[in-house]
Amino acid sequence: MRSRTPDRLCAEAVDMARAAAEEAALPGTVGEHVRTVADGDRVVTHSFLCLDPAYRGWHWAVTVARASRAKNVTLDETALLPGPEAVLAPEWVPWSERLRPGDMGPGDLLPTDAEDLRLAPGWSGEDVPPPNSAVSEEMDRLAEAEDADVVPGSPAAQPAVPARGTITAVAEELGMRRARVLSRYGLHTAADRWDESHGAKTPMAQAAPASCVSCGFLVPIGGSLGQAFGICANEFGPADGHVVSLSYGCGGHSEAAVMPKPPRPAPPVIDETLVDPLPLRPAQAEEDDEELGHS
C-alpha cells in the first residue's frame, strides 16, 4: 500500500534533490520547489519548476528513498516530466493512417497491404479448370465435338476443329488478368467518396438546373459503377475530368440555356428596271437663272 504521508527524512532532502536536478539540467533552468509527493514507504518525489523556454509547463522530478531503519537518504531517479499545461507532440500515428489524398508526389511509392480490404484476388493465370467446372477438359472435348461440322467423306476430309479461347484469354478480355482487382468493399468506398465530392447533396448540384444524367458532356463508364457514375467532359465545368454522380449537376449543363440565334436582316431589294432622275441643281435655281438672262 502507498503511504499518504511522505517520509520525514526523504521530505527534508530538498537540497539533495535540487542538486541532482541541477546536475541533469542546463545551468539556471531549475526553478523553485513545487511539491513533495509520497510514492511509497520511504520513497518521495520532489518537483522543481523548469525554467527552460523550450520546456514551458514541464518540471523536474527527483525521486529519493531510504532503506528501512536507515537514516541516509539516497538518490533514486531524476526525470523531466510534462505538466498539465505542457506543450506535447501529437500522438504517433502510422504513416498509412496519416496519408491523405494528394500527399503523393513524383517518385513516391505507396505499398498496399497484402490483406487490403479494397482489393480481392484476381485471375491466377492457370488454364486448368476444376474437375467439376463447366470448362473442364472433358466438357471442353464435348464442346469441341459439337462445334465441329461433319461433312461427307473420309476423316481426312473433315474440317479442323476450331480453336477455342483459353481461360487466360477470356480473363484478359474481361480485364481480370491481374494479381488483385477491386473488391466489393473497394467499390462501395470509392462510390461513397465520389458521391460525397460530386454527388446530389453538394451545393453545386443543389443549385444546378438539371442533373448530369441528361447532360451531353457526360462520358459513360463501364462496369457496375457505370450505373451511377460517369466522367465530366465539360472543360468549363467545375468537375472536368472527374468522376461525377449521375445525380450531380452544375451550371454548365449542355441543355441549361439554349441561346436563340440572332435574327438575320432581310436582304435588300434592288429594282434594276427603273431609273430615278437626280437633278444636279434644284428647279428653283434654274428658273432664277433664266429670268436674269444667265446661261
Secondary structure, 3 states (H helix, E strand, C coil): CCCCCCCHHHHCCHHHHHHHHHHHCCCCCEEEEEEEEEEECCEEEEEEEECCHHHCCEEEEEEEECCCCCCCCEEEEEEEEECCCCCCCCCCCCHHHHCCCCCCCCCCCCCCCCCCCCEEECCCCCCCCCCCCCCCHHHHHHHHHHHCCCCCCCHHHCCCCCCCCCHHHHHHHCCCCCCEEECHHHHHHHHHHHHHHCCCCCHHHHCCCCCHHHCCCEEECCCHHHHCEEEECCCCCCCCCCEEECCCCCCCCCCCCCCCCCCCCCCCCCCCCCCCCCCCCCHHHHHHHHHCCCC
